């Protein structure tokens, strides 16, 4: 999932350089959503790992 976030980030940067504002904004928004979703999954898995280790 992190790979998709990085892919959309690269697409947003390339589209921004080429002047496609709408495409760059959309790709940037998708990359941001995927990044925060990945971050939430990371935190959840760390918490679950701590609870499993404690018991």
Protein Blocks (a to p, Z undefined) as FASTA:
>chain_A
ZZmmmmmmmmmmmmmmnopaklmmmmmmmmmmmmmmmmmmmmmmmmmmmmmmmZZ
